[in-house]
């Protein structure tokens, strides 16, 4: 089965540009209640992910900082401790199961590395669950 069947297109995915500030990242993640968001550059290419943990470690390293001061810190200044490796859109669903075990979603890119969306763990698990049930019924 083709991955495009499971794809949540980038228009429906909350992302952060790598030029965003720490404050923008915190506010966006809080507003959407996400613990991890994909990072893209100015050309739309996938760069990696930013996690709540990354933000917490950065905030801890800042010491006595006011929230307003976070407007001066770019996301690029935040050390990232995890990276979700993207998969190409032309891949097969079987190729992402190991990634989905470790992460909430799998980023999907085109041939030039441009971010085109994500596949959530939920859809992957539903696919495999449905297939197991179908086999049991046969």
Secondary structure as the mmCIF struct_conf table of DSSP 4:
data_model
#
loop_
_struct_conf.conf_type_id
_struct_conf.id
_struct_conf.beg_label_comp_id
_struct_conf.beg_label_asym_id
_struct_conf.beg_label_seq_id
_struct_conf.end_label_comp_id
_struct_conf.end_label_asym_id
_struct_conf.end_label_seq_id
STRN STRN1 UNK A 2 UNK A 2
HELX_RH_3T_P HELX_RH_3T_P1 UNK A 3 UNK A 5
TURN_TY1_P TURN_TY1_P1 UNK A 6 UNK A 6
STRN STRN2 UNK A 8 UNK A 9
HELX_RH_3T_P HELX_RH_3T_P2 UNK A 10 UNK A 12
BEND BEND1 UNK A 13 UNK A 13
STRN STRN3 UNK A 15 UNK A 17
TURN_TY1_P TURN_TY1_P2 UNK A 18 UNK A 19
STRN STRN4 UNK A 21 UNK A 21
HELX_RH_AL_P HELX_RH_AL_P1 UNK A 22 UNK A 32
TURN_TY1_P TURN_TY1_P3 UNK A 33 UNK A 33
BEND BEND2 UNK A 35 UNK A 35
STRN STRN5 UNK A 36 UNK A 40
TURN_TY1_P TURN_TY1_P4 UNK A 42 UNK A 43
STRN STRN6 UNK A 45 UNK A 45
STRN STRN7 UNK A 46 UNK A 51
HELX_RH_AL_P HELX_RH_AL_P2 UNK A 52 UNK A 62
BEND BEND3 UNK A 64 UNK A 64
HELX_RH_3T_P HELX_RH_3T_P3 UNK A 67 UNK A 72
STRN STRN8 UNK A 74 UNK A 74
HELX_RH_3T_P HELX_RH_3T_P4 UNK A 75 UNK A 77
BEND BEND4 UNK A 78 UNK A 78
STRN STRN9 UNK A 87 UNK A 88
TURN_TY1_P TURN_TY1_P5 UNK A 89 UNK A 90
BEND BEND5 UNK A 91 UNK A 91
STRN STRN10 UNK A 92 UNK A 92
HELX_RH_3T_P HELX_RH_3T_P5 UNK A 93 UNK A 96
HELX_RH_AL_P HELX_RH_AL_P3 UNK A 97 UNK A 102
BEND BEND6 UNK A 103 UNK A 104
STRN STRN11 UNK A 105 UNK A 109
TURN_TY1_P TURN_TY1_P6 UNK A 111 UNK A 112
STRN STRN12 UNK A 114 UNK A 114
STRN STRN13 UNK A 115 UNK A 120
HELX_RH_AL_P HELX_RH_AL_P4 UNK A 121 UNK A 137
#
